[in-house]
Structure formats: structure tokens, C-alpha cells
Amino acid sequence: MVVRFGLLLSCVTLTLVVVQGQSAFAATPSQTAPPPQRILLVGDSTAETLYPYLRDATAPRGVDVESAARIGCSVIDGVPKLDDGRPYIDIYGDTTRCAGLTSSEQNRLLATQHPDLVVWSSEWESWPNRVLDGQLVHFGTIPGNKTILAHIDAAVARLTAGGARVVFLPPPPRAYPSVRGLANPVGDARLVQLSKLLRSYARQHPDKVDVVDLPTILQCPTADKCPDEVAPGIRPRALDGFHYDGDGAAWLANQLAGMLLGTTPRPAPPAPPACAPAAPGNGLDAVTRKCA
């Protein structure tokens, strides 16, 4: 995998603008609404490998879970590119086809299943180079993140148009060690930044988006790598460090099912850092000044 982290960003101190009487992740309608009965899972291979475990965990509770996930594809549109500008083609196929195929399948299930909750699990939004709106943008840069946020917003609007809410599962970095996973520190750093971006978006849109903080559940809320074992004998990503498999994945799905259905408390996401990269995603309504 060819990766590029983007431009080095200056460090700033963020003074968050918080609505009086409202915490960063305040109570939202979903916390008082009836539990969801129809859940749609969207995202990439992380979503696809989680799907059977989440389906089986919720089935005894009478909840229908469907998947519109597609391996090697993001939820947002755009064409991933290599550093030299060529299209990225992996072992699963040509990623230039992702946008049309994923949105088509999502729209089909939105129309037929009528989900009341859409669960978003995807790492591909952090791909370093992507063509959006006819322009090549770079994740991790101020203009790149601003454009990516706009396309996240467009995807959320489409997914919630029928009345569903969206729950982000921010992507955790790789779990180390794993059976056959390879170290990818640059990619892990980008996943940490994407999680910050998604949390920030959710703070700004509590009317339609919630977060179940997957990195916190997996014992790496702000770290650039996760432990392989998150509880005694529990390894949700033992095979390659990022896809879900085995008894550990079943344990995780049961945790997520309770959190999505409101029977298990959700972990608090990490607070925005006092000093963070100067890019959209760390407090969209922030007043900033340079760090000393």
C-alpha cells in the first residue's frame, strides 16, 4: 500500500465554543428514542467483516441488520489515487468503481429496509490522495480535510434523508501483534486523524449523528496502535490487526449491540486535545491561536 501522510501541520491551541449547559457530546434524540429495529451497516472491509457478528448479536433481540459495505471502498465518493496520480487498484479490483457501486447499494437498502439506524465503519476516508469535485485532495491537509468533511456531510445527509440516524464507529489503528498483519505506522497515524475528524463532525451535528467510540472500546482511544488483547483472552482482530474475526469479534459485536440498542453505556470519546493539528476535524467552531 502506498501511503502519504500529507503536509506537516502547525500546532494550535483550541478554544472550543460550547453551547451553554451542553457538553461536547450532549444528550441527543437517539438516547431517548426507542431502540432501533432495523440497522444498516455501511463502510469498507472492516464493516463487512463485522457484519455477521453484529447481525448474530442483534438477531435474538429482534433487530434486523443488513450490510451495504463494500470491500476496498469508502462511504464517501471520490476516486483514490496513488502518489503519482494513477488510480489505486488493489486485489479486490478497481477502486474507481467504488462511488457508483457503494451509493447504489446503500440507496437500494435505504429504500427497501428503511433503517432507523445507519452504522458507519470505514477507514478509506483516510486514503492520502483522492479526487473530489474534480480536484486532487490530500487527507491530513487543511484544504483536503475541509473537502472530505463536505463529502462526509453529503453522505450523512443522504443516509439520514429517510429519518435514520447515523452512528460513527471511528476507525482504530491496527492491533499489534497479529497473526499475519504488517506494521503500517503511517496508515495508523492517518486513522487516528480520521477518528478525530469524525468525532468533531459528530460534536457539530448531534441532531443526526452519534459516536460509539471504537478506539476507546479497543483500549486505544488516542494511541497510534492498539493492543491485540482488549480483555483477558479477547482479541477482536487477531488475524491481521484490522479485520474482525473469531470469538473476539463476537465479543465486540455483543458490546456494540448493547451500545447501539441502549442497554449498555457507551464509552466517552476522548476530549478534543488542547493542542492539535490545525486542520478541520479538531473543533469546527474553534477559535485558534498558535502554540508556544
C-alpha positions as CSV (number, residue, x, y, z in Angstrom):
1,M,0.0,0.0,0.0
2,V,1.4,3.4,-0.9
3,V,0.7,6.0,1.7
4,R,1.5,9.7,2.3
5,F,0.5,11.5,5.4
6,G,0.2,14.9,3.8
7,L,1.6,18.2,4.9
8,L,3.0,18.8,8.3
9,L,0.5,20.9,10.1
10,S,1.2,23.6,12.7
11,C,0.1,23.0,16.3
12,V,-2.6,25.3,17.7
13,T,-4.5,25.7,20.9
14,L,-8.2,25.3,20.5
15,T,-10.7,27.2,22.5
16,L,-13.9,25.3,21.9
17,V,-17.2,27.2,21.6
18,V,-19.7,25.1,23.7
19,V,-23.3,25.8,23.9
20,Q,-24.2,26.9,27.5
21,G,-25.4,23.9,29.5
22,Q,-24.4,21.4,26.8
23,S,-21.4,19.1,26.9
24,A,-19.2,18.2,23.9
25,F,-21.3,15.1,23.3
26,A,-24.6,16.2,24.8
27,A,-27.7,14.0,25.1
28,T,-29.2,13.5,21.7
29,P,-32.6,12.3,20.4
30,S,-31.2,8.8,19.9
31,Q,-30.5,8.5,23.7
32,T,-34.2,8.9,24.4
33,A,-35.7,7.4,21.2
34,P,-36.9,3.8,21.1
35,P,-34.2,1.2,20.3
36,P,-33.6,0.7,16.6
37,Q,-35.3,-2.2,14.9
38,R,-33.5,-2.0,11.5
39,I,-29.8,-1.3,11.3
40,L,-27.9,-0.7,8.1
41,L,-24.1,-1.2,8.1
42,V,-22.1,0.9,5.6
43,G,-18.4,1.1,5.0
44,D,-15.4,-1.0,3.8
45,S,-14.0,-4.4,4.7
46,T,-13.9,-3.5,8.4
47,A,-17.7,-3.2,8.2
48,E,-18.1,-6.3,6.1
49,T,-16.1,-8.5,8.5
50,L,-18.0,-7.0,11.5
51,Y,-21.4,-7.6,9.8
52,P,-22.1,-11.3,10.5
53,Y,-21.1,-10.9,14.2
54,L,-23.3,-7.8,14.6
55,R,-26.2,-9.5,12.8
56,D,-26.0,-12.5,15.0
57,A,-25.6,-10.4,18.2
58,T,-28.8,-8.4,17.5
59,A,-31.0,-11.2,16.0
60,P,-32.1,-12.6,19.4
61,R,-33.3,-9.1,20.3
62,G,-35.5,-8.9,17.2
63,V,-33.3,-6.4,15.3
64,D,-32.7,-6.8,11.6
65,V,-29.1,-5.9,10.4
66,E,-28.3,-5.5,6.7
67,S,-25.0,-4.6,5.1
68,A,-24.2,-2.2,2.2
69,A,-20.5,-2.4,3.0
70,R,-18.1,-3.0,0.1
71,I,-14.5,-4.2,0.4
72,G,-12.0,-1.6,-0.6
73,C,-14.4,1.3,-0.8
74,S,-15.2,4.3,1.4
75,V,-18.6,5.6,2.4
76,I,-17.9,8.9,0.7
77,D,-17.4,9.3,-3.0
78,G,-14.3,10.2,-4.9
79,V,-11.5,8.2,-6.6
80,P,-8.5,7.1,-4.5
81,K,-5.1,7.9,-6.2
82,L,-1.5,6.8,-5.8
83,D,1.1,9.4,-5.1
84,D,1.9,9.6,-8.8
85,G,-1.7,10.2,-9.7
86,R,-2.5,6.8,-11.0
87,P,-5.8,5.1,-9.9
88,Y,-5.3,2.8,-6.9
89,I,-6.2,-0.8,-7.8
90,D,-5.9,-3.4,-5.1
91,I,-6.5,-7.2,-5.1
92,Y,-10.3,-6.6,-4.9
93,G,-10.5,-4.6,-8.0
94,D,-10.5,-1.1,-9.5
95,T,-11.4,1.5,-6.8
96,T,-12.6,3.9,-9.5
97,R,-15.9,1.9,-9.5
98,C,-16.4,2.3,-5.7
99,A,-18.5,5.5,-5.7
100,G,-21.2,4.3,-8.1
101,L,-21.4,0.8,-6.6
102,T,-21.5,1.7,-3.0
103,S,-24.0,4.5,-3.3
104,S,-26.3,2.3,-5.4
105,E,-26.3,-0.5,-2.9
106,Q,-26.8,1.9,0.0
107,N,-29.7,3.6,-1.7
108,R,-31.3,0.3,-2.6
109,L,-31.2,-0.9,1.1
110,L,-32.3,2.5,2.3
111,A,-35.4,2.2,0.1
112,T,-36.2,-1.4,0.9
113,Q,-35.1,-1.9,4.5
114,H,-36.0,1.6,5.8
115,P,-33.4,1.5,8.6
116,D,-33.8,3.6,11.6
117,L,-30.1,3.5,12.4
118,V,-27.1,3.5,10.0
119,V,-23.7,2.3,11.4
120,W,-20.7,3.8,9.6
121,S,-17.4,1.8,9.8
122,S,-14.8,2.8,7.2
123,E,-11.0,3.5,7.0
124,W,-10.9,4.5,3.4
125,E,-11.8,8.2,4.0
126,S,-8.2,8.5,5.3
127,W,-6.6,7.4,2.0
128,P,-3.9,10.0,1.3
129,N,-4.9,11.1,-2.2
130,R,-8.4,11.3,-3.6
131,V,-10.2,13.1,-6.5
132,L,-13.2,15.0,-5.2
133,D,-15.2,17.6,-7.2
134,G,-12.6,17.2,-10.0
135,Q,-9.7,18.2,-7.8
136,L,-6.9,16.0,-6.2
137,V,-7.1,16.5,-2.4
138,H,-4.8,15.2,0.3
139,F,-6.1,13.8,3.6
140,G,-4.3,15.5,6.6
141,T,-4.1,18.9,5.0
142,I,-6.4,21.8,5.8
143,P,-8.0,22.1,2.3
144,G,-8.1,18.3,1.9
145,N,-9.8,17.7,5.3
146,K,-12.3,20.6,4.6
147,T,-13.3,18.9,1.3
148,I,-13.5,15.5,2.9
149,L,-15.7,16.9,5.6
150,A,-18.0,18.3,3.0
151,H,-18.4,14.9,1.4
152,I,-18.9,13.2,4.8
153,D,-21.7,15.8,5.3
154,A,-23.2,14.9,1.9
155,A,-23.1,11.2,2.7
156,V,-24.7,11.7,6.1
157,A,-27.5,13.8,4.5
158,R,-28.2,11.1,2.1
159,L,-28.1,8.3,4.7
160,T,-30.4,10.2,7.1
161,A,-32.9,11.6,4.5
162,G,-35.4,8.9,5.4
163,G,-35.3,9.6,9.1
164,A,-32.5,7.3,10.2
165,R,-29.7,8.5,12.5
166,V,-26.0,7.7,11.8
167,V,-23.6,6.2,14.3
168,F,-19.9,6.6,13.5
169,L,-17.5,3.8,14.6
170,P,-14.3,5.8,14.4
171,P,-11.6,3.6,12.9
172,P,-9.0,2.3,15.4
173,P,-5.4,1.9,14.3
174,R,-4.0,-1.6,13.8
175,A,-3.8,-4.1,16.7
176,Y,-0.4,-5.4,17.4
177,P,0.7,-8.1,17.3
178,S,-1.5,-10.2,14.9
179,V,-1.1,-13.5,13.1
180,R,-0.3,-12.0,9.7
181,G,-0.7,-8.3,9.9
182,L,2.0,-5.9,8.8
183,A,3.1,-2.8,10.6
184,N,1.8,0.4,9.0
185,P,2.6,3.3,11.3
186,V,1.9,6.0,8.7
187,G,-1.5,4.5,7.9
188,D,-2.2,4.1,11.7
189,A,-1.5,7.8,12.2
190,R,-4.0,8.7,9.4
191,L,-6.6,6.5,11.1
192,V,-6.1,8.4,14.4
193,Q,-6.6,11.7,12.5
194,L,-9.7,10.3,10.7
195,S,-11.2,9.4,14.1
196,K,-10.7,12.9,15.3
197,L,-12.4,14.2,12.2
198,L,-15.4,12.0,12.7
199,R,-15.7,12.9,16.4
200,S,-15.5,16.5,15.6
201,Y,-18.2,16.2,12.9
202,A,-20.5,14.4,15.4
203,R,-20.0,17.1,18.0
204,Q,-21.2,19.7,15.5
205,H,-24.2,17.6,14.3
206,P,-25.8,16.0,17.4
207,D,-29.2,16.2,15.7
208,K,-28.3,13.4,13.3
209,V,-25.0,11.7,14.3
210,D,-23.8,9.8,17.3
211,V,-20.5,8.1,18.1
212,V,-19.7,4.7,19.6
213,D,-16.0,5.2,20.2
214,L,-14.4,2.0,18.8
215,P,-10.8,3.0,19.7
216,T,-11.9,3.5,23.3
217,I,-13.5,0.1,23.4
218,L,-10.4,-1.4,21.9
219,Q,-8.2,0.2,24.6
220,C,-6.5,2.7,22.3
221,P,-8.6,5.9,22.5
222,T,-5.8,8.3,21.3
223,A,-2.9,5.9,20.7
224,D,-1.4,5.2,17.3
225,K,-1.6,1.5,17.8
226,C,-4.0,-0.8,19.7
227,P,-3.2,-3.8,21.9
228,D,-4.2,-7.2,20.4
229,E,-5.9,-8.2,23.6
230,V,-8.6,-5.9,24.9
231,A,-9.7,-8.1,27.8
232,P,-8.4,-11.4,29.1
233,G,-8.4,-13.7,26.1
234,I,-10.3,-11.3,23.9
235,R,-8.7,-10.5,20.6
236,P,-11.2,-9.0,18.1
237,R,-8.6,-8.5,15.3
238,A,-6.2,-11.4,15.9
239,L,-5.8,-12.4,12.3
240,D,-4.4,-9.3,10.6
241,G,-4.8,-6.5,13.1
242,F,-7.7,-4.7,11.4
243,H,-10.4,-7.1,10.2
244,Y,-12.7,-8.7,12.7
245,D,-12.7,-12.4,13.3
246,G,-13.3,-15.2,15.8
247,D,-14.5,-15.2,19.3
248,G,-13.0,-11.7,19.9
249,A,-15.2,-10.3,17.1
250,A,-18.3,-11.9,18.6
251,W,-17.5,-10.3,22.0
252,L,-17.1,-6.9,20.3
253,A,-20.3,-7.3,18.4
254,N,-22.2,-8.1,21.6
255,Q,-20.7,-4.9,23.2
256,L,-21.7,-2.8,20.2
257,A,-25.2,-4.4,20.1
258,G,-25.9,-3.3,23.6
259,M,-24.5,0.2,23.0
260,L,-26.5,0.6,19.8
261,L,-29.7,-0.6,21.4
262,G,-29.2,1.4,24.5
263,T,-28.8,-1.4,27.0
264,T,-25.0,-0.9,27.5
265,P,-23.5,2.5,28.3
266,R,-21.3,3.9,25.6
267,P,-17.7,4.9,26.4
268,A,-17.0,8.6,26.5
269,P,-14.9,9.6,23.5
270,P,-11.6,11.4,24.2
271,A,-11.9,15.1,24.6
272,P,-10.5,17.3,21.8
273,P,-6.8,18.0,22.5
274,A,-5.8,21.3,23.9
275,C,-3.1,21.5,21.2
276,A,-3.9,19.8,17.9
277,P,-3.2,19.9,14.2
278,A,-4.5,23.0,12.5
279,A,-7.0,21.2,10.3
280,P,-10.8,20.8,10.2
281,G,-11.8,18.0,12.4
282,N,-10.5,19.2,15.7
283,G,-13.3,21.7,16.5
284,L,-15.0,23.3,13.6
285,D,-16.2,26.2,15.7
286,A,-12.9,26.7,17.4
287,V,-11.0,29.9,17.9
288,T,-7.4,29.1,17.5
289,R,-4.0,30.5,18.3
290,K,-0.5,29.1,17.8
291,C,1.0,27.0,20.5
292,A,4.0,28.4,22.3
